């Protein structure tokens, strides 16, 4: 199945999602183990659907960050990605110290922004019940990695925009 996420290495093409067997093999490589009755082959359809939906939602969140640079790059593309499930991000660790759960997975995605590599961190948290608006069970925390001045600037700018919206409402102004 094709994603909507454009590939940086192949112009005009998008990333392909793994088959059920490829996904199953990857889960085993990562150390996932089940009892015979825990999971059935038919369950893989649902798991793959959730996986693919989460990746599409993660890309949408990355595009929101990339909108800060729309004049510089109108069409960012994904260069590569990698899972780092047990390598918790500093943000995830701090949240955990404050009493929040740790993510069950983490990915780092590297995006081509007009020839420059920009790394994003995606923490995957159990969302509890299903979110019917998106058909997901997962909450995503997507943000630029703190590995450049530009990433620090973008995250600071986003934080200021959120604070302003909370204080003044979504219109951004303080007038009534």
C-alpha positions as CSV (number, residue, x, y, z in Angstrom):
1,X,0.0,0.0,0.0
2,X,1.3,3.5,-0.9
3,X,1.4,6.3,1.6
4,X,1.0,10.0,0.9
5,X,4.5,10.7,2.2
6,X,6.8,11.8,-0.6
7,X,10.2,10.1,-0.9
8,X,13.2,12.4,-1.1
9,X,15.3,9.8,-3.0
10,X,12.7,9.1,-5.8
11,X,11.0,12.2,-7.2
12,X,7.3,11.8,-7.7
13,X,7.1,8.6,-5.6
14,X,5.7,8.0,-2.1
15,X,6.8,5.6,0.7
16,X,5.3,2.2,0.6
17,X,3.9,0.6,3.7
18,X,5.0,-2.8,4.8
19,X,3.1,-6.0,4.1
20,X,1.6,-7.9,6.9
21,X,4.6,-10.4,6.9
22,X,7.2,-7.6,6.8
23,X,5.5,-5.9,9.7
24,X,5.2,-9.1,11.7
25,X,8.9,-9.9,11.1
26,X,9.9,-6.3,12.2
27,X,7.8,-6.7,15.4
28,X,9.6,-10.0,16.2
29,X,13.0,-8.4,15.5
30,X,12.1,-5.6,18.0
31,X,11.4,-8.3,20.6
32,X,7.6,-8.4,20.6
33,X,6.4,-11.9,21.7
34,X,2.8,-13.2,22.1
35,X,1.2,-16.3,23.2
36,X,-0.5,-18.4,20.5
37,X,-4.0,-17.1,21.5
38,X,-3.0,-13.4,21.9
39,X,-2.9,-12.4,18.2
40,X,-4.3,-13.9,15.0
41,X,-3.3,-13.4,11.4
42,X,-6.6,-11.5,10.9
43,X,-5.6,-9.1,13.7
44,X,-2.7,-8.0,11.5
45,X,-5.1,-6.2,9.2
46,X,-6.2,-3.9,12.0
47,X,-2.6,-3.5,13.3
48,X,-1.4,-2.5,9.9
49,X,-4.3,0.0,9.5
50,X,-3.5,1.6,12.8
51,X,0.2,1.8,11.9
52,X,-0.4,3.4,8.5
53,X,-2.9,5.8,9.9
54,X,-0.4,6.9,12.6
55,X,2.3,7.5,10.0
56,X,-0.1,9.6,7.9
57,X,-1.0,11.6,11.0
58,X,2.6,12.0,11.9
59,X,3.3,13.4,8.4
60,X,0.5,15.9,8.8
61,X,2.0,17.1,12.0
62,X,5.4,17.4,10.4
63,X,3.9,19.5,7.6
64,X,2.5,21.8,10.2
65,X,6.0,22.4,11.5
66,X,7.3,22.7,8.0
67,X,4.7,25.4,7.3
68,X,7.0,27.8,9.1
69,X,9.4,27.4,6.2
70,X,6.9,27.3,3.3
71,X,8.6,30.1,1.4
72,X,11.9,28.3,1.6
73,X,10.5,24.8,0.8
74,X,7.0,24.2,-0.6
75,X,7.3,20.4,-0.8
76,X,9.3,18.8,2.0
77,X,10.0,15.1,1.6
78,X,10.9,12.2,3.9
79,X,14.6,11.1,3.5
80,X,14.6,8.3,6.1
81,X,13.1,7.2,9.4
82,X,14.0,4.9,12.2
83,X,12.5,3.4,15.3
84,X,14.1,4.0,18.7
85,X,11.5,2.4,21.0
86,X,13.6,2.3,24.1
87,X,15.7,5.4,23.5
88,X,13.3,7.9,25.2
89,X,13.6,11.5,24.2
90,X,14.5,14.1,26.9
91,X,10.9,15.4,26.7
92,X,9.5,12.0,27.3
93,X,11.8,11.5,30.3
94,X,10.9,14.8,31.8
95,X,7.2,14.1,31.3
96,X,7.7,10.7,33.0
97,X,9.4,12.4,36.0
98,X,6.3,14.6,36.3
99,X,4.1,11.4,36.5
100,X,3.1,10.9,32.9
101,X,3.5,7.6,31.0
102,X,6.5,6.9,28.8
103,X,5.8,6.5,25.1
104,X,5.6,2.9,23.8
105,X,7.6,3.8,20.7
106,X,9.7,6.6,19.3
107,X,10.7,7.3,15.7
108,X,13.1,9.8,14.2
109,X,12.1,11.0,10.8
110,X,14.6,13.0,8.7
111,X,13.0,15.5,6.2
112,X,14.5,17.1,3.2
113,X,13.8,20.9,3.5
114,X,15.1,22.4,0.2
115,X,18.3,20.3,0.4
116,X,18.8,20.5,4.2
117,X,18.2,17.6,6.5
118,X,15.8,18.3,9.4
119,X,15.2,15.7,12.1
120,X,11.8,15.2,13.8
121,X,11.1,13.2,16.9
122,X,7.8,11.3,17.1
123,X,6.8,9.9,20.5
124,X,3.9,7.4,20.4
125,X,1.7,7.2,23.5
126,X,-1.2,4.9,24.3
127,X,-4.3,6.9,23.7
128,X,-6.6,4.8,25.8
129,X,-9.8,4.3,23.9
130,X,-10.3,4.8,20.2
131,X,-10.5,8.3,18.8
132,X,-13.5,8.0,16.4
133,X,-12.6,11.2,14.6
134,X,-9.3,9.7,13.3
135,X,-9.8,6.0,13.9
136,X,-6.7,5.9,16.1
137,X,-5.7,4.5,19.5
138,X,-2.5,6.5,19.8
139,X,-1.5,10.0,20.7
140,X,1.5,11.5,18.8
141,X,3.9,14.0,20.1
142,X,5.7,15.3,16.9
143,X,8.3,18.0,17.0
144,X,11.7,19.1,15.6
145,X,14.6,17.6,17.4
146,X,16.6,20.1,19.5
147,X,19.7,19.7,17.4
148,X,19.9,23.1,15.6
149,X,19.2,26.7,16.3
150,X,16.5,26.6,13.7
151,X,14.7,23.8,15.6
152,X,15.0,25.7,18.9
153,X,13.6,28.8,17.2
154,X,10.7,26.8,15.6
155,X,9.7,25.2,18.9
156,X,9.9,28.5,20.7
157,X,7.8,30.2,18.1
158,X,5.2,27.4,18.3
159,X,5.1,27.7,22.1
160,X,4.6,31.5,21.9
161,X,1.8,31.0,19.4
162,X,0.1,28.4,21.7
163,X,0.4,30.7,24.7
164,X,-0.9,33.7,22.8
165,X,-3.9,31.6,21.6
166,X,-4.6,30.5,25.2
167,X,-4.4,34.0,26.6
168,X,-6.1,35.9,23.9
169,X,-8.2,33.2,22.2
170,X,-7.8,31.7,18.8
171,X,-8.2,35.1,17.1
172,X,-4.8,36.1,18.6
173,X,-5.8,39.6,19.5
174,X,-6.6,41.0,22.9
175,X,-9.5,43.2,21.7
176,X,-13.2,42.3,22.2
